[in-house]
Amino acid sequence: MTAPLFSGRARRSVAALGAVSAGFLLLSACGEKPTPLATVTVGTSSVSAEASCHNDGKELSMEEVQECLTNLKNPKNVEYARGDTLRLGVEPEIVEDGKRWSAVLDGQPITEPSSNTYRSFPGADVFATGGQGEAPASKKLAFLQIGEDGKPLAVWSFNLKLK
């Protein structure tokens, strides 16, 4: 008869240590860490999204930003009726260390860069045309993260759909 090299308790300890190590290995191989969320709220409906364009905290070129604002990548849809209150929010991480954010509607800034995490537009009519034809069925809404040096860092994409 041969004696076991390891006791039952030791084998279980080694197996548990191996499982924990494998778990850490899998977690570290997941790739990118998720970006902070930006949120659009209309009435009681909220939609959040991760950044659609980012460079892991490094500056985006103006061409990349323009591409992101023109061709929104996987925008989250938000239904909006005229007169609704439009609420925009970002996670605190977006405005840490001197960073700011600004909202852009169809490529035009609608807010000044801010370090606040929340903006509200009661009764705003983002689909107003100023009497120049019929309102579009949707508008592109983006949040632009701006670094301390004024350079763009990330873009979050939403699509406002007229109810």
Kinemage of the C-alpha trace (Angstrom):
@kinemage 1
@onewidth
@group {chain A} dominant
@subgroup {mainchain}
@vectorlist {calphas} color= white
{ca met a 1} P 0.000 0.000 0.000
{ca thr a 2} L 1.291 3.464 -0.840
{ca ala a 3} L 0.988 6.512 1.344
{ca pro a 4} L -0.776 9.550 -0.157
{ca leu a 5} L 1.566 12.431 -1.026
{ca phe a 6} L -0.951 15.009 0.168
{ca ser a 7} L -3.693 14.746 2.735
{ca gly a 8} L -7.285 15.411 1.701
{ca arg a 9} L -7.170 18.825 3.345
{ca ala a 10} L -3.996 19.815 1.508
{ca arg a 11} L -5.450 18.695 -1.843
{ca arg a 12} L -8.566 20.830 -1.248
{ca ser a 13} L -6.407 23.839 -0.300
{ca val a 14} L -4.303 23.492 -3.447
{ca ala a 15} L -7.464 23.135 -5.588
{ca ala a 16} L -9.025 26.230 -3.997
{ca leu a 17} L -5.831 28.232 -4.501
{ca gly a 18} L -5.736 27.117 -8.148
{ca ala a 19} L -9.384 28.135 -8.685
{ca val a 20} L -8.804 31.582 -7.172
{ca ser a 21} L -5.672 32.072 -9.288
{ca ala a 22} L -7.541 31.045 -12.439
{ca gly a 23} L -10.328 33.512 -11.578
{ca phe a 24} L -7.865 36.390 -11.224
{ca leu a 25} L -6.229 35.407 -14.501
{ca leu a 26} L -9.578 35.432 -16.305
{ca leu a 27} L -10.539 38.807 -14.828
{ca ser a 28} L -7.255 40.385 -15.865
{ca ala a 29} L -7.675 39.024 -19.404
{ca cys a 30} L -11.070 40.689 -19.853
{ca gly a 31} L -9.409 43.639 -21.565
{ca glu a 32} L -10.628 47.180 -21.152
{ca lys a 33} L -12.045 48.528 -17.966
{ca pro a 34} L -15.549 49.950 -18.576
{ca thr a 35} L -15.776 53.699 -18.991
{ca pro a 36} L -17.886 55.784 -16.603
{ca leu a 37} L -21.520 56.243 -17.577
{ca ala a 38} L -23.358 59.250 -18.958
{ca thr a 39} L -27.138 59.345 -18.493
{ca val a 40} L -30.017 61.052 -20.278
{ca thr a 41} L -33.346 61.242 -18.452
{ca val a 42} L -36.634 62.354 -19.993
{ca gly a 43} L -39.620 62.173 -17.675
{ca thr a 44} L -39.317 58.884 -15.790
{ca ser a 45} L -37.231 57.177 -18.467
{ca ser a 46} L -33.432 57.059 -18.080
{ca val a 47} L -30.847 55.686 -20.470
{ca ser a 48} L -27.167 55.276 -19.603
{ca ala a 49} L -24.229 54.525 -21.876
{ca glu a 50} L -20.500 53.964 -21.762
{ca ala a 51} L -18.249 56.113 -23.940
{ca ser a 52} L -18.595 55.298 -27.623
{ca cys a 53} L -15.267 56.940 -28.484
{ca his a 54} L -12.300 57.056 -26.109
{ca asn a 55} L -8.582 56.442 -26.034
{ca asp a 56} L -8.073 55.107 -22.490
{ca gly a 57} L -7.775 58.589 -20.987
{ca lys a 58} L -5.556 59.955 -23.747
{ca glu a 59} L -6.516 62.826 -26.017
{ca leu a 60} L -8.742 62.205 -29.048
{ca ser a 61} L -7.784 63.952 -32.269
{ca met a 62} L -10.199 66.535 -33.666
{ca glu a 63} L -10.840 64.178 -36.604
{ca glu a 64} L -11.813 61.368 -34.198
{ca val a 65} L -14.128 63.693 -32.277
{ca gln a 66} L -15.759 64.955 -35.471
{ca glu a 67} L -16.256 61.367 -36.654
{ca cys a 68} L -17.795 60.435 -33.282
{ca leu a 69} L -20.167 63.411 -33.342
{ca thr a 70} L -21.168 62.877 -36.982
{ca asn a 71} L -21.491 59.096 -37.012
{ca leu a 72} L -22.577 58.144 -33.519
{ca lys a 73} L -21.450 54.622 -32.691
{ca asn a 74} L -24.221 52.478 -31.183
{ca pro a 75} L -26.205 55.394 -29.755
{ca lys a 76} L -28.733 54.675 -27.012
{ca asn a 77} L -32.242 55.805 -27.982
{ca val a 78} L -34.238 58.175 -25.782
{ca glu a 79} L -37.822 59.200 -26.571
{ca tyr a 80} L -38.494 62.905 -26.128
{ca ala a 81} L -41.722 64.885 -26.428
{ca arg a 82} L -41.827 68.645 -26.844
{ca gly a 83} L -41.940 70.347 -23.462
{ca asp a 84} L -40.377 67.427 -21.549
{ca thr a 85} L -37.617 68.176 -19.075
{ca leu a 86} L -34.293 66.970 -20.426
{ca arg a 87} L -31.835 65.896 -17.730
{ca leu a 88} L -28.189 65.121 -18.442
{ca gly a 89} L -25.845 63.517 -15.949
{ca val a 90} L -22.371 62.056 -15.737
{ca glu a 91} L -20.609 59.904 -13.162
{ca pro a 92} L -18.208 61.862 -10.913
{ca glu a 93} L -15.198 60.110 -12.474
{ca ile a 94} L -15.855 62.039 -15.719
{ca val a 95} L -15.173 65.382 -14.000
{ca glu a 96} L -12.344 64.344 -11.663
{ca asp a 97} L -8.886 65.922 -11.756
{ca gly a 98} L -9.954 69.140 -13.486
{ca lys a 99} L -11.856 67.431 -16.310
{ca arg a 100} L -15.146 68.855 -17.584
{ca trp a 101} L -17.929 67.807 -19.931
{ca ser a 102} L -20.190 69.486 -22.441
{ca ala a 103} L -23.376 68.412 -24.241
{ca val a 104} L -23.527 68.596 -28.036
{ca leu a 105} L -26.770 68.409 -30.059
{ca asp a 106} L -26.408 67.623 -33.765
{ca gly a 107} L -22.778 68.775 -33.647
{ca gln a 108} L -23.513 72.089 -31.879
{ca pro a 109} L -22.611 72.648 -28.200
{ca ile a 110} L -25.701 73.250 -26.034
{ca thr a 111} L -23.837 73.650 -22.733
{ca glu a 112} L -20.646 75.309 -21.640
{ca pro a 113} L -17.974 72.900 -20.345
{ca ser a 114} L -18.841 72.122 -16.721
{ca ser a 115} L -17.417 70.244 -13.756
{ca asn a 116} L -20.945 69.671 -12.381
{ca thr a 117} L -22.291 66.161 -12.775
{ca tyr a 118} L -25.855 67.169 -13.660
{ca arg a 119} L -27.691 69.587 -15.973
{ca ser a 120} L -31.446 70.051 -16.353
{ca phe a 121} L -33.415 71.754 -19.120
{ca pro a 122} L -37.056 72.122 -17.995
{ca gly a 123} L -39.524 72.416 -20.859
{ca ala a 124} L -36.768 72.568 -23.477
{ca asp a 125} L -37.828 72.057 -27.093
{ca val a 126} L -34.740 70.538 -28.627
{ca phe a 127} L -36.712 69.858 -31.824
{ca ala a 128} L -37.659 73.514 -32.434
{ca thr a 129} L -36.853 74.574 -35.984
{ca gly a 130} L -37.351 78.314 -35.601
{ca gly a 131} L -40.133 78.201 -38.178
{ca gln a 132} L -37.842 76.695 -40.805
{ca gly a 133} L -39.674 73.570 -41.893
{ca glu a 134} L -40.727 70.361 -40.251
{ca ala a 135} L -38.903 69.050 -37.187
{ca pro a 136} L -36.629 66.033 -37.729
{ca ala a 137} L -37.691 62.679 -36.259
{ca ser a 138} L -34.458 62.399 -34.252
{ca lys a 139} L -31.418 64.357 -33.142
{ca lys a 140} L -27.928 63.251 -32.167
{ca leu a 141} L -26.988 64.043 -28.583
{ca ala a 142} L -23.428 63.525 -27.378
{ca phe a 143} L -21.491 64.226 -24.214
{ca leu a 144} L -17.908 65.337 -24.724
{ca gln a 145} L -15.350 64.888 -21.933
{ca ile a 146} L -12.716 67.619 -21.914
{ca gly a 147} L -9.354 67.332 -20.172
{ca glu a 148} L -7.796 69.920 -17.906
{ca asp a 149} L -5.856 71.229 -20.911
{ca gly a 150} L -9.055 71.679 -22.968
{ca lys a 151} L -8.407 68.638 -25.183
{ca pro a 152} L -11.213 66.126 -25.890
{ca leu a 153} L -10.903 62.754 -24.127
{ca ala a 154} L -14.142 60.818 -24.742
{ca val a 155} L -17.584 60.942 -26.364
{ca trp a 156} L -20.857 59.365 -25.172
{ca ser a 157} L -23.605 58.919 -27.791
{ca phe a 158} L -27.396 59.150 -27.571
{ca asn a 159} L -30.181 59.495 -30.112
{ca leu a 160} L -33.171 61.659 -29.109
{ca lys a 161} L -36.312 60.467 -30.901
{ca leu a 162} L -39.314 62.753 -31.167
{ca lys a 163} L -42.461 61.136 -29.706
